[in-house]
Amino acid sequence: ATAQSSSTLTAVPMSDLHRSVLLQCYVELKSSVNVEDHVLDYLYSKSVISKPLRDRIRDCATPESRTGLLLDELPSCRASAFREFIEALNASKVTAHQKLAKKLLEVAENG
């Protein structure tokens, strides 16, 4: 089970808890996160999202629609996608993104 092919990476879906956290924070994330600020490339470089999905997200007309599409697709990514999304937010060096990363973790821990 150490194979790193994309088929095995997506075999285990995101947990219900992490899906719920993303849903609870959806509106704030959609309005506050610009996925073009490093987040999209980070997730692509970690093979969380595919090139076709990255391209579909980039083709969206507005920053909100780009973030919305990413948030809609993240739950169908592998189990570690939630943690990697938080890492992407923290790595973006955008203060608002880092605050949201902290909030996501707090909501996940406290319900």
C-alpha positions in Angstrom: 0.0 0.0 0.0 2.9 2.3 -0.4 2.4 2.7 -4.2 2.0 6.4 -5.2 0.1 6.0 -8.4 -2.9 8.4 -8.7 -5.3 5.5 -8.6 -4.2 4.5 -5.1 -4.0 8.1 -3.9 -7.7 8.6 -4.7 -8.8 5.2 -3.4 -9.5 6.4 0.1 -11.9 9.4 0.1 -11.9 12.5 2.3 -13.4 11.8 5.7 -16.9 12.8 6.5 -15.5 15.2 9.2 -13.3 17.0 6.8 -16.1 17.2 4.2 -18.3 18.7 6.9 -15.7 21.3 7.9 -15.2 22.4 4.3 -19.0 22.7 4.0 -19.3 24.7 7.2 -16.6 27.1 6.1 -17.6 27.1 2.4 -19.0 30.7 2.2 -16.0 32.2 4.0 -13.5 30.2 2.0 -15.2 31.0 -1.3 -15.2 34.7 -0.6 -11.7 35.0 1.0 -9.4 32.5 -0.7 -7.9 33.3 -4.1 -6.8 29.9 -5.3 -4.5 31.5 -7.8 -2.3 32.8 -5.0 -0.2 29.7 -4.8 -2.9 27.4 -3.6 -3.8 25.8 -6.9 -0.2 25.2 -8.0 0.6 23.7 -4.5 -2.3 21.2 -4.7 -1.3 20.3 -8.3 2.4 19.8 -7.3 1.3 17.4 -4.6 -1.0 15.5 -7.0 -4.1 16.4 -5.0 -5.7 17.8 -8.2 -5.2 16.7 -11.8 -4.0 18.9 -14.6 -7.5 18.8 -16.3 -9.1 19.9 -13.0 -6.4 22.6 -12.5 -7.1 23.9 -16.1 -10.9 23.8 -15.5 -10.5 25.9 -12.3 -8.2 28.4 -14.1 -10.8 28.8 -16.9 -13.5 30.0 -14.4 -14.5 33.6 -14.9 -14.1 35.0 -11.4 -11.9 34.3 -8.3 -15.0 33.2 -6.4 -16.0 30.7 -9.1 -12.4 29.3 -9.2 -12.4 28.8 -5.4 -16.0 27.4 -5.5 -15.0 24.8 -8.1 -12.0 23.8 -6.1 -14.1 23.5 -2.9 -16.7 21.4 -4.8 -14.0 19.0 -6.1 -11.8 18.7 -3.0 -14.1 16.3 -1.1 -13.8 13.8 -4.0 -10.0 13.9 -3.8 -8.0 11.6 -1.6 -8.2 11.5 2.2 -5.2 13.7 2.7 -6.6 16.5 0.5 -8.0 18.4 3.5 -4.6 18.5 5.2 -2.9 19.4 2.0 -5.4 22.2 1.4 -4.5 23.6 4.8 -0.8 23.3 4.0 -1.4 25.1 0.7 -3.2 27.9 2.6 -0.4 28.3 5.1 2.3 28.1 2.4 0.6 30.9 0.4 2.0 33.6 2.8 -1.3 35.4 2.6 -2.4 36.3 6.1 -6.1 35.7 5.4 -5.4 32.3 4.0 -3.3 31.4 7.1 -6.1 32.5 9.4 -8.6 30.4 7.5 -6.2 27.4 7.7 -6.2 27.8 11.5 -10.0 28.1 11.6 -10.4 24.9 9.5 -8.2 23.0 11.9 -10.1 24.4 14.9 -13.5 23.5 13.4 -12.2 20.0 12.7 -10.9 19.6 16.2 -13.9 21.2 18.0 -16.8 20.3 15.7 
